[in-house]
């Protein structure tokens, strides 16, 4: 009875065409999102840079760092996420592992956008907290 249900674990498991298509489609969408963010990130931060230079106020450290490096750091970060999403598809891992890695790249891109927006609004939050303390 156990001979019928015995599996050969040494035999390589090939992925179906459907799982390959889904994996590449998800990677393509994530790569496209990362490339759009790489191109749009400098245009998004640039107005804040002009605003803060015009106000001549002291900025918090994270905001100063972001404004000093946004022209090369943000595009490089998003471009490397896009490259990683494609490279993971060429690995010998199974469909589930590839999908999880691609979802992690997507979440890293989304979290980084939220983090950048928070850093850009940090001077505003600092001023608001100083105003509430003055009352």
N, C-alpha and C positions, 0 to 999 in steps of 0.2 A: 504494500500500500504506500509506503513512503517513497518507493522508487518512482512512482508516477508523478508525485508532486515535488520531486527534488529539482532544485534550480541550479543551474551552472553559474556560480558567482564570478568565475574568472572570465566569462564571455563579456565583451564590452557591450554596453547598452547604448544604442543610437537613439537620437531624439527624432521625434516625428516632424514632418514638414510643418504641421500646424504650430507646434511649440517653437520651432525655429522662426517662423513668420511672426508670431506674437512677440518673441524675444527681440527680434530686430526692429519691430514696429515700436515697441516701448522704448528701446534704446534710441531710435530715430527721433521720437517726440522729445525725449529728455535732452538729446544733443541739440535739437533745434531750439529748445527753450534756453539752454545754456549759451548758445551762440547769440541769441537775441539779447539776453542779459549782458553778454560781453560787449555788444555794440551799444546798448542803451545805457549802460551804467555810467559812462562818462558824461553823457548828455543829461542824465538825471541829477548827478552831483554838481555839475557846473553852475547852475543857478544858485545853489546854496553857497558855493564858494564865493561867487560875486556878492551875494547878500551879506555874508559874514565879513568880507573885506570892506564893504561899504559901511558897515556898522562900527567897525573898529572896536570891537569888544573882545575881551579875553575869552578864548574858547577852552572847553575842557580838553584834556589830553587825547582821548580817543577821537574827538572831532578834528583836532589839529592833525593827528596822524593820518586820518582818512583823507582830509583835504590836501595833505602834502603828497599822498601816494595814489590817489584815485585814478589818475590818468594811465597808470601802467599796472597797478596791483589788481584792480577789479577785473579788467579784461583778461589778464593772465590767469586769475583764479577761475573765472567762468570758462575760459577756453580749455584749461586743464581738466575741469570737470567734464566738458564735452568730449575731450580726447579719452578720458578714463571710461566714459560710458560706452564708447566704441571699442576700446581695447578689451574690455571685459567680455565682449561678445566673441572674441577670437580665442578665449581661453577654453580649456578642456573641461570646464565645470558643467554640471547639469543645469537644466532649465531653471529650477527653483533658485539655485545659487546666483545665476546670472540675473534673474529677475529681482532678487533681493538687493544685489549690488546696484542695479540700475535705479531701484526705488530709493536707495540710500543717497545716490547722487542727486536725484530729484529733490529729496528732502534737504540735502545740504544746500542746494541752490535756493530753495524757498526760505530756509532759516537764515541764510546769509543776507537775503534781501530784507527780511524783517530786522535783522541786526543792523544793517546799514541805515535803514530808515530811523531806527532808534538812535543811532549815533548822530545822525543829522539833526534830529529833534532834541538832542541832549542839551544844547545851549538854551533852547526855549524852556525846557523843563527846569533848568537851573535858575533862569530868571523868574519863572513862576514860583518856584520854591522860595526865592529870596523875597519876592513881593508878599507872599503869604506870611513869611516870618516877620516882615516889617509891620504888618497890621497888628 
